[in-house]
């Protein structure tokens, strides 16, 4: 399982194994802004994005486990 750190760009996986996309079908980039480490050693990742709709639904204080994230491709 990949580990992520603050500043990493990621996609949020959807239920079919793909990634969340906007209304035009483009993948939504999220940035890891906080890593929450629990007493049992597991980690959750707090995300932010510039997409307003996605930020309302998925951003903020919600922490997502690593298995729900996918590393975003780097722009070339």
C-alpha positions as CSV (number, residue, x, y, z in Angstrom):
1,X,0.0,0.0,0.0
2,X,1.4,3.4,-1.0
3,X,1.9,5.9,1.7
4,X,1.3,9.6,1.1
5,X,2.6,12.7,2.8
6,X,1.5,16.3,3.0
7,X,1.7,18.1,-0.4
8,X,1.3,14.9,-2.5
9,X,-1.3,15.1,-5.3
10,X,-3.8,12.3,-5.4
11,X,-7.1,11.2,-6.9
12,X,-9.9,9.8,-4.8
13,X,-11.0,6.4,-6.0
14,X,-14.7,5.8,-6.8
15,X,-16.7,2.6,-6.2
16,X,-15.8,1.0,-9.5
17,X,-12.0,1.4,-9.0
18,X,-11.7,4.5,-11.2
19,X,-11.2,8.0,-9.9
20,X,-13.6,10.8,-9.1
21,X,-14.1,13.2,-12.0
22,X,-15.8,16.5,-12.5
23,X,-18.9,17.1,-14.6
24,X,-16.8,17.2,-17.8
25,X,-15.2,13.9,-17.0
26,X,-11.8,15.2,-16.0
27,X,-10.2,13.6,-13.0
28,X,-10.2,15.8,-9.9
29,X,-6.8,16.4,-8.3
30,X,-6.7,16.6,-4.5
31,X,-3.7,17.6,-2.4
32,X,-3.0,15.9,0.9
33,X,-3.0,18.7,3.5
34,X,-2.8,16.7,6.7
35,X,-1.9,13.2,7.8
36,X,-3.8,11.9,10.8
37,X,-2.0,9.1,12.6
38,X,-4.1,6.9,14.9
39,X,-3.0,5.0,18.0
40,X,-3.2,1.7,16.1
41,X,-0.7,2.9,13.5
42,X,-3.2,3.5,10.7
43,X,-3.2,6.8,8.8
44,X,-5.9,8.9,7.2
45,X,-5.3,11.7,4.8
46,X,-7.2,15.0,4.8
47,X,-7.6,16.4,1.2
48,X,-8.2,19.8,-0.4
49,X,-9.0,20.6,-4.0
50,X,-9.8,23.7,-6.1
51,X,-12.9,22.1,-7.5
52,X,-15.7,23.8,-5.5
53,X,-18.2,20.9,-5.7
54,X,-15.6,18.3,-4.8
55,X,-14.3,20.4,-1.9
56,X,-17.8,20.7,-0.4
57,X,-18.3,16.9,-0.7
58,X,-14.8,15.5,0.1
59,X,-12.5,18.3,1.4
60,X,-12.2,19.6,4.9
61,X,-11.6,17.5,8.0
62,X,-12.6,14.2,6.6
63,X,-9.7,11.8,6.6
64,X,-9.5,9.1,3.9
65,X,-7.5,5.8,4.2
66,X,-4.7,5.2,1.8
67,X,-6.7,2.4,0.0
68,X,-9.2,5.0,-1.3
69,X,-6.5,7.2,-2.9
70,X,-4.4,6.9,-6.1
71,X,-1.3,8.9,-6.8
72,X,-1.9,11.5,-9.4
73,X,0.2,11.5,-12.6
74,X,2.8,14.2,-12.8
75,X,2.2,16.8,-15.5
76,X,4.8,16.7,-18.2
